[in-house]
Amino acid sequence: MKQNVALTTALAPVSVVMVSCGDMENSDIVTIAWAGTVNSDPPMLSVSVRRSRYSYELIKKTGEFVVNLIDASLVGVCDGCGVVSGRNVDKFKKFSLTKQASEKIGAPAVAECPLSMECVVRETVELPTHVMFVAEIVNVRASEEWLSDGKLAIPEGEPVAYVQNRYVATGKTLGTYGYTAKK
C-alpha cells in the first residue's frame, strides 16, 4: 500500500545537462536536471534556473543558451560545474573544457559533450524559486559516436540521468515507441 510522503519533484529519471551560456568571451556552464521537451514543431525545450545563478543573468541578457548532453565520461565535470559559481571561476578553464563556437547563436557549446542543442529563448516563465526559459532549438550537433547513417542514434546507456541526487546510466532498452501496437 502506498503512503504519503513529503511533497517533492519526484519525476525521475531526468536528463542531467550542462547548459552553456553567454558568449565566447564571457561564458558560464550550469548543471541542470530540470530540463525537458515542450514542443515538437518547432522543436522546443525548457530549462529552469534559479535567479541567484550567474547563468541566469547571462541567459536573461542574451536570450540564448546551449543544452549539452553528457556521457558517463563527463559526470565528474558536470557535477563540478554544478557546485562552482561562474561568477568566481571560469568553468571552461577549471574543468579543461573547450568552447566550441555555435553555428546559429552566440553562446558557446561544450566541445567535449556528445550532443549540443543551440537554443533561442521564446518565453520566460517566472516561478517562485526558478525561472523557466522556454526555448526553440535552432541547431543540433552530435559527435560521430551518437550518429548512425547521419541520423541521431543515442547509444544505449547514454545519456546520463539524474535520480534523487544520483547520476545514473539510463540502462537497457525495454521497448521502442509503438512496440505494443506491432504485436
N, C-alpha and C positions, 0 to 999 in steps of 0.2 A: 504494500500500500504506500502511496506517496505521502510525504509530509511537507508542510510549509517550511520554507527556508527564507532567509533574508533576501530582500529584493536585490536582483543582480542582472547584469547584462550577460546572460548565460549562453548567447549564441556562440557555439564553438563546434569545430574549429573555425577560425577565421584566418585569412592570409595575413602574414606579417610582411610589411613592405617598408622599403626605405624611400621616403619622399624627398627628392632633391628640389631645391627652390632657389630663387634669387637670380643671379646672372653669373657669367664666367669669372667675374672679379670678386663679387660679394655673394657668397652662396652658403647654404646650410643643407644638412641632411637630418631629417627627423624620422624616427622609427614609429610606425603607425600600425596598430592592429584593428583600428576602426575605419576600415575601407570597404567599399562594396560596389557592386554593379547596380546601376539605377535605370539604364535605358539601353535599348538595342540599336535603334536607328534614329539619330546618330548614336554611336557608342558613347556612353557616359558612365562615369563612376563618381563616388563621393569619398572624401576623406574628412574626418573630424579631428580638429586640432584645438588644444587649449589656448586661450588668448594669451597666456603668460609665455608661450613658447616663441623663441626668436623666429622660427619658421613661419609662425602665424603672421608676424609682421611682414615678412618677405612675400608670402603668398598674397596677403591683402594688398600690398603695394604693387606687385607685378601682375596679379591676376592669372598666374600660370605656375605649373609645377610638373615634375616628372615622377610617376609612380614606378619604382624599380622593384621587381620581384627578386627574391633571393633564393639561392640554393643552399644546401647544407654547409658548403664551404664558407659561407658568409654569415653564419649565425652569430659568431662572436663579435664581428664587426657591427652587425645590425644591432645587437644588444648594446654595444658601446656607444653607438650613435644615439641611442635612446636615453642614456644616463649622463651624457656630457652636453653642456649647453653650447650652442653655436655662437652665442654672444661672446664667449670667452675663448673658444677653441675653433680652429679651422679643422673640421672633421675630415675633410678630404686628406689633409696632410697628416693628422694624427693617426688615421687608420690606413694610410698608404693607398688611398683610392684615387682613381683617375677621373678628372672631369672630362666628360665627352660632350662636345657641342651638340645640341639638339638640332634637328632639321627644320622644325616649324615654329619653335618658341625660343626664348632667350635663356630659360633655366637649363642648367647642365644636367645630363644623365650621369649615372654612375656606370662607368665602362665595365667594371667587373661583374655587374649584375647581368644575368642571362636574358632578362626581358625588361624593356623600358617603354613606358607609355607616356607620351607627351600630352599634357592636358591644359586646356584653357578654361578658367572658371566662367560658368554661365549663370550661377546663382549662389548666393551666400545665405545660409540659414543660421540665425543667431539662436543658440540653445543655452540653457542655464550654465553648463560647465564647459561646453565646447562650441566651436563654430564649425558648421558643416559646409564644406566647399563642394558644390555640385559642378562637375567639370566635363567638358566634351573631350574625348580622346581624339587628337588630331594627327597623331603619328605613332606607330608602334615599330620597335626594332627588337629583334631577337637574335641571340647567338646561334651558331650553326647547330649546336647540341640540342637546341629546342625547336629545330625545324625538320620537316620531312617533306621532300618534294616542293620546297618553297612555301609550305604552309606551317603555321604554328602547331607544334606537337610536343606539349609539355611532358617531359619524361616521368614515368611512374615514380612515385615517391617524392616528387617535387611539385610545386614549391613548398617551402616551409610554412607551417601553420602555427597558430598561437592558441593555446588552451589553458586557461587559468594560470597565467604566469609561467607557462612552459612552452618552449619551442619544440614542435614535433614534426616528424616526417608525415606526409599526407597518406602514406600507405599504399595498399594494393587496390586495383580496380575491382569493384564488386558488381558492376554492371555499366551499361552505357545508355545514353538518352534513348528512350523508346524501346528498350530491350524487352519489356514485358508485353508490348503490343506485337512483337515479332514472333511470339510463341504460337 
